[in-house]
Amino acid sequence: MGRLVEDMTRLVGEIQALRGSRQAFRKELAEGNSDRQTVAEEAKEERLAFCKNLKRTVGGQQREMRAEMAAAGRAWAGHGQQSQRRAEFAPARAPARAPARRARAGRGA
């Protein structure tokens, strides 16, 4: 029975060692998950800040463009030359013609 007792003692030691290493591994995984979660949260905050800044920048550009377009419209309309300029740049139109009538063969008189 000496051999059986030695084998059982060795197996108990191995089981305890494996249990300890499994617990350490689980602890490392939990810490790694919290690290990844922290990194993910920081990345999300950075993306949100970028989008907020982008919206602000685009909104400012849109306001500037609307102001410039309105100023250009007022400049054209304010000088009273709008109709003159339209006439200057309008393409020449051909005079309207009456549709030509065709003689129809094989009908009538």
C-alpha positions in Angstrom: 0.0 0.0 0.0 2.9 2.3 0.2 2.9 3.0 -3.5 -0.9 3.8 -3.5 -0.5 6.2 -0.6 2.4 8.0 -2.4 0.4 8.3 -5.6 -2.7 9.6 -3.7 -0.5 12.2 -1.9 1.1 13.3 -5.1 -2.3 13.6 -6.8 -3.7 15.7 -3.9 -0.7 18.0 -4.2 -1.2 18.4 -8.0 -4.9 19.1 -7.6 -4.2 21.8 -5.0 -1.5 23.3 -7.2 -3.8 23.3 -10.2 -6.6 24.8 -8.2 -4.3 27.6 -7.1 -3.1 28.3 -10.6 -6.6 28.3 -11.9 -7.7 30.9 -9.3 -4.7 33.1 -10.2 -5.6 32.7 -13.9 -9.2 33.8 -13.2 -7.9 36.8 -11.2 -5.7 37.8 -14.1 -8.6 37.5 -16.6 -10.8 39.6 -14.4 -8.1 42.3 -14.2 -7.6 42.1 -17.9 -11.3 42.5 -18.6 -11.4 45.6 -16.4 -8.4 47.0 -18.2 -10.0 46.4 -21.6 -13.2 47.9 -20.3 -11.4 51.0 -19.1 -9.6 51.3 -22.5 -13.0 50.9 -24.3 -14.7 53.5 -22.2 -11.8 56.0 -22.9 -12.0 55.3 -26.6 -15.7 55.9 -26.6 -15.3 59.2 -24.8 -12.7 60.2 -27.4 -15.0 59.3 -30.2 -17.9 61.3 -28.7 -15.6 64.3 -28.2 -14.4 64.1 -31.8 -18.0 63.9 -33.1 -19.1 66.8 -30.9 -16.2 68.9 -32.2 -16.9 67.9 -35.8 -20.6 68.9 -35.4 -19.6 72.2 -34.0 -17.1 72.8 -36.8 -19.5 71.8 -39.6 -22.3 73.9 -38.0 -20.0 77.0 -38.0 -19.1 76.4 -41.6 -22.7 76.1 -42.5 -23.5 79.4 -40.7 -20.7 81.1 -42.6 -21.9 79.8 -45.9 -25.5 80.9 -45.3 -24.2 84.3 -44.3 -22.1 84.6 -47.4 -24.9 83.4 -49.6 -27.3 85.9 -48.0 -24.8 88.7 -48.4 -24.3 87.8 -52.1 -28.0 87.8 -52.6 -28.4 91.2 -51.0 -25.5 92.6 -53.1 -27.2 91.5 -56.3 -30.6 92.7 -55.3 -29.4 95.8 -53.6 -27.9 97.4 -56.6 -31.0 97.2 -58.7 -29.0 95.6 -61.4 -30.4 92.1 -61.1 -32.8 92.4 -64.0 -30.1 94.1 -66.2 -27.5 91.4 -65.4 -30.0 88.7 -66.2 -30.7 90.3 -69.6 -26.9 90.5 -70.3 -26.2 86.9 -69.5 -29.4 85.4 -70.9 -29.0 83.4 -74.1 -30.3 84.9 -77.3 -33.7 83.4 -78.1 -34.9 82.7 -81.6 -38.2 84.3 -82.5 -41.2 82.0 -82.1 -42.3 80.5 -85.4 -45.7 79.2 -86.3 -45.5 75.4 -87.1 -45.2 74.7 -90.8 -48.2 73.1 -92.4 -47.6 70.1 -94.6 -49.6 69.3 -97.6 -51.1 65.9 -97.2 -51.0 63.7 -100.2 -53.8 61.4 -101.1 -56.5 63.4 -99.3 -59.2 65.7 -100.3 -60.3 67.5 -103.5 
